Amino acid sequence: MRLTNSGIEYDTAPTRFERLKMKCKELRWSDLKTTKFLISTTTTIFALTGLLLLILGIIVLGNYNEYYLFLGPYFFVVPRFVIVTAVFIFFTAVLGFYGAISEKYKIVLAYLALLVTILIFELSITILAFQLEEDAFGYINQQIQRDQFPFSDRSFLLAWDDLQREKRCCGIYGRGKYDIHPLPITCCYIPAGARSPFECTTDNAYYATCDSRLSHFMGKYAYIIGVVAATVTCLQVIIVAVVSWIAYRLKSKKKIPQHGFIMKDTLKIEPPNPSVIDYSRF
């Protein structure tokens, strides 16, 4: 604070933005190339990809669970694999941050080996997700045809009603080939103000089949998993390349004393031995 001739005080302390600007000016390019900074940055990006995969896997698994009776275990392999990979990423990121702090070659090498393993996982997720998108219609159609007749099971009837109501579909083969007459009321759109008795017939039933609607819904989520996994895989390739270069640098530093270079901490200065003169001969 200072007082001018007019008696007005001004605050001369730097603002937060000015302090940040001063720190950025003090940051040198050599600081950005340090082992600790590079490993910390790449590991942070790596952990964020794990968080993205975890959120995506939970969302997709939650949507798939709603239609478990019609999907079977095949559709749950990919989202569960995504979640397991995300958890594995978090544990690997802990090792990465420890390697950034310690800057030990063996720790970074172990971190690199786990990164390559996760890269294989992410590549597998990408392939499985796009394959799942292609097989969605055929597998769901086969699954629904196999399980369409146990109408005595109340849980199955409730699942069918929820599917037809939410996806606005009617049966497997459409409204014209439904085995029950009159049609279930969930096969029809009930307009506002409708009065009972309301009858669902082929004239006012939904036209779309449930297997096509469900396969489109599941195929969309499989496609999203494939795109996200492909993007994460590309980032993972860059991260593996950077960590490989860092491991090579640490290995080179470790071998420097063996090539004739003298390190300061390896020098040992010994005091000279004092010469003792025997005066008894004189």
Protein Blocks (a to p, Z undefined) as FASTA:
>chain_A
ZZdfkopacdfbdcfklmmmmmmmmpcfklmmpmklmmmmmmmmmmmmmmmmmmmmmmmm
mmmmmmmmmnommlmmmmmmmmmmmmmmmmmmmmmmmmmmnopaklmmmmmmmmmmmmmm
mmmmmmmmmmmmmmmmmmmmmmmmmmmmmmmbmklmmmmmmmmmmnopghjnojklccbd
cddfklpccdehiacdddddfklgcfbdfklmmmmmmmmmmmmmmmmmmmmmmmmmmmmm
mmmmmmmmmmmmmmmmmnopacfklpccdddddddddfklZZ
